[in-house]
Amino acid sequence: MKKVFKKTLDSMKRFILFCYHYFKKHYVKIGFYFLAFILFINAIFMTVYLINRNYDYKIVDTLYIEAILPNQDINSTLKTGIVKIKKIDYDRISTDDQVVMCCAYGLDEFWVQDVVSVNKDDKVIQTSYDDFTFTLVNEDDAYGVYIEEANIFVTMYYTSSFIRGYALWMVSEILFIYIYHFVFIQKRLKGVLKKNTPIESAEEDENI
C-alpha cells in the first residue's frame, strides 16, 4: 500500500514539474492564446448584446439601461447613468423599491423613481421623484425594478449595444491582441534568433 502511495505521489510530482517547466517555457504563447480566447468570448457577448439588448432579460432577468439617476435636485441639470434593473414582480414589489419608468416631466427619458403605492390587480404603480409630483405608471411604462448603478466596466460594456461603441470595442480588441503578439512573441523570437546566429556562424567557421 505504501509503495502504491509513493508511486502515485511521485507521478503527481513529475506531472506537476512537467506542467511547471512547460508553462515556464511556453508561458508567452499560452498567455496569448488564453487572451485571444477571452476576447473571442467577449466579442460573442458584445455581438449578441448588439443584436438584442434585452437578451439579459431572457437569460438572467436583469438588464442595463440608461436612466436619470435618483436623489437629484429636479430644478438643476439632471445626470443620467447606466443602471441595473430586474423584471417587476407585482406580487413582491413594495414601497421600499424604486422602479425605472418612462416618462416624466415632459422628458422622453427613463427615470429612477420611488414607489409610492402599488395596485397589484391592475398592475399600476404610483411613483414620485421629488415627493411632490406623483405619476401613475402602468405595466407598459414600468421598465424594471432598480437594483444599483453600474460600475465603470459595465458602463463601457454597455456602449457595445450601439454600432459606434461596438466597432470601437472590436477594433480595440484586435489592436490589443496584435500589440501583445508583436511585443511578447515576435520580439522574443527575434531575440532568440539573434542569440543563436553567432553560435551558428562560429560553427560554420570551424567546419571551414
KAVEN-V278953 format. One record per residue. N is the residue number from 1. NEAR is the number of other ideal C-beta (glycine too) atoms within 10 Angstrom. D_FIRST is the distance of its C-alpha to the first C-alpha in Angstrom with 1 decimal. Layout:
# KAVEN-V278953
n:N near:NEAR d_first:D_FIRST
n:N near:NEAR d_first:D_FIRST
This chain:
# KAVEN-V278953
n:1 near:5 d_first:0.0
n:2 near:6 d_first:3.8
n:3 near:7 d_first:5.4
n:4 near:8 d_first:5.2
n:5 near:9 d_first:6.2
n:6 near:10 d_first:8.6
n:7 near:10 d_first:9.9
n:8 near:10 d_first:10.6
n:9 near:10 d_first:12.2
n:10 near:10 d_first:14.2
n:11 near:10 d_first:15.4
n:12 near:10 d_first:16.6
n:13 near:10 d_first:18.4
n:14 near:10 d_first:20.0
n:15 near:10 d_first:21.1
n:16 near:10 d_first:22.6
n:17 near:10 d_first:24.3
n:18 near:10 d_first:25.7
n:19 near:10 d_first:27.0
n:20 near:10 d_first:28.5
n:21 near:10 d_first:30.2
n:22 near:11 d_first:31.4
n:23 near:11 d_first:32.9
n:24 near:8 d_first:34.4
n:25 near:10 d_first:36.1
n:26 near:12 d_first:37.3
n:27 near:11 d_first:37.6
n:28 near:15 d_first:41.4
n:29 near:13 d_first:41.1
n:30 near:12 d_first:38.3
n:31 near:14 d_first:40.5
n:32 near:16 d_first:43.5
n:33 near:10 d_first:41.9
n:34 near:10 d_first:40.4
n:35 near:16 d_first:43.9
n:36 near:15 d_first:45.6
n:37 near:10 d_first:43.3
n:38 near:11 d_first:44.1
n:39 near:18 d_first:47.8
n:40 near:11 d_first:47.8
n:41 near:10 d_first:46.4
n:42 near:15 d_first:48.9
n:43 near:16 d_first:51.7
n:44 near:10 d_first:50.9
n:45 near:12 d_first:51.1
n:46 near:19 d_first:54.4
n:47 near:12 d_first:55.8
n:48 near:14 d_first:55.0
n:49 near:20 d_first:56.5
n:50 near:18 d_first:59.6
n:51 near:9 d_first:60.1
n:52 near:11 d_first:59.7
n:53 near:16 d_first:59.7
n:54 near:11 d_first:58.9
n:55 near:14 d_first:55.5
n:56 near:18 d_first:53.9
n:57 near:15 d_first:55.8
n:58 near:9 d_first:54.4
n:59 near:9 d_first:50.8
n:60 near:9 d_first:50.2
n:61 near:12 d_first:53.7
n:62 near:14 d_first:54.5
n:63 near:20 d_first:56.9
n:64 near:19 d_first:58.4
n:65 near:22 d_first:62.1
n:66 near:16 d_first:64.9
n:67 near:23 d_first:66.9
n:68 near:21 d_first:69.3
n:69 near:16 d_first:67.1
n:70 near:16 d_first:67.9
n:71 near:8 d_first:69.7
n:72 near:14 d_first:72.3
n:73 near:8 d_first:76.0
n:74 near:12 d_first:77.7
n:75 near:7 d_first:80.7
n:76 near:7 d_first:78.8
n:77 near:6 d_first:77.0
n:78 near:15 d_first:74.0
n:79 near:8 d_first:70.7
n:80 near:13 d_first:68.3
n:81 near:14 d_first:64.6
n:82 near:19 d_first:61.6
n:83 near:25 d_first:60.3
n:84 near:19 d_first:57.4
n:85 near:24 d_first:58.5
n:86 near:15 d_first:57.0
n:87 near:11 d_first:58.7
n:88 near:22 d_first:61.1
n:89 near:10 d_first:60.2
n:90 near:15 d_first:63.5
n:91 near:7 d_first:61.9
n:92 near:10 d_first:60.1
n:93 near:17 d_first:62.3
n:94 near:8 d_first:64.2
n:95 near:11 d_first:66.6
n:96 near:7 d_first:63.8
n:97 near:16 d_first:62.9
n:98 near:19 d_first:64.5
n:99 near:22 d_first:65.1
n:100 near:27 d_first:65.9
n:101 near:24 d_first:69.2
n:102 near:16 d_first:72.0
n:103 near:13 d_first:74.8
n:104 near:21 d_first:76.8
n:105 near:13 d_first:79.8
n:106 near:6 d_first:81.0
n:107 near:11 d_first:78.1
n:108 near:7 d_first:76.1
n:109 near:14 d_first:72.8
n:110 near:21 d_first:69.7
n:111 near:25 d_first:69.8
n:112 near:23 d_first:67.3
n:113 near:26 d_first:69.2
n:114 near:19 d_first:68.7
n:115 near:22 d_first:68.6
n:116 near:14 d_first:71.6
n:117 near:13 d_first:71.5
n:118 near:21 d_first:69.8
n:119 near:12 d_first:71.4
n:120 near:12 d_first:68.4
n:121 near:7 d_first:70.5
n:122 near:11 d_first:72.4
n:123 near:15 d_first:69.6
n:124 near:16 d_first:71.9
n:125 near:26 d_first:71.0
n:126 near:16 d_first:73.5
n:127 near:25 d_first:72.4
n:128 near:15 d_first:73.9
n:129 near:22 d_first:73.4
n:130 near:14 d_first:75.8
n:131 near:8 d_first:76.2
n:132 near:7 d_first:79.8
n:133 near:12 d_first:79.7
n:134 near:15 d_first:77.9
n:135 near:17 d_first:76.9
n:136 near:13 d_first:76.1
n:137 near:24 d_first:73.2
n:138 near:12 d_first:72.5
n:139 near:11 d_first:69.4
n:140 near:8 d_first:70.4
n:141 near:18 d_first:71.0
n:142 near:21 d_first:68.0
n:143 near:19 d_first:65.3
n:144 near:21 d_first:62.3
n:145 near:19 d_first:61.1
n:146 near:24 d_first:60.8
n:147 near:16 d_first:57.3
n:148 near:8 d_first:57.6
n:149 near:15 d_first:59.0
n:150 near:18 d_first:56.9
n:151 near:11 d_first:55.4
n:152 near:8 d_first:56.6
n:153 near:8 d_first:53.9
n:154 near:13 d_first:54.6
n:155 near:15 d_first:58.3
n:156 near:14 d_first:58.0
n:157 near:19 d_first:55.8
n:158 near:17 d_first:58.6
n:159 near:15 d_first:61.0
n:160 near:23 d_first:59.1
n:161 near:18 d_first:60.8
n:162 near:13 d_first:64.0
n:163 near:9 d_first:64.8
n:164 near:9 d_first:65.6
n:165 near:16 d_first:62.5
n:166 near:17 d_first:60.3
n:167 near:12 d_first:61.8
n:168 near:14 d_first:61.3
n:169 near:19 d_first:57.6
n:170 near:17 d_first:57.0
n:171 near:10 d_first:58.9
n:172 near:11 d_first:57.0
n:173 near:18 d_first:53.6
n:174 near:12 d_first:54.7
n:175 near:10 d_first:56.2
n:176 near:13 d_first:53.1
n:177 near:15 d_first:50.8
n:178 near:11 d_first:53.4
n:179 near:10 d_first:53.6
n:180 near:16 d_first:49.8
n:181 near:16 d_first:49.6
n:182 near:10 d_first:52.6
n:183 near:11 d_first:51.6
n:184 near:16 d_first:47.8
n:185 near:14 d_first:47.5
n:186 near:11 d_first:50.8
n:187 near:12 d_first:51.6
n:188 near:12 d_first:48.2
n:189 near:11 d_first:48.5
n:190 near:10 d_first:52.0
n:191 near:10 d_first:50.8
n:192 near:10 d_first:48.1
n:193 near:10 d_first:50.8
n:194 near:9 d_first:53.2
n:195 near:9 d_first:50.7
n:196 near:10 d_first:50.0
n:197 near:10 d_first:53.7
n:198 near:9 d_first:54.8
n:199 near:9 d_first:51.9
n:200 near:10 d_first:52.8
n:201 near:10 d_first:56.5
n:202 near:10 d_first:55.9
n:203 near:9 d_first:54.0
n:204 near:9 d_first:56.9
n:205 near:8 d_first:59.4
n:206 near:7 d_first:57.5
n:207 near:6 d_first:57.6
n:208 near:4 d_first:61.3
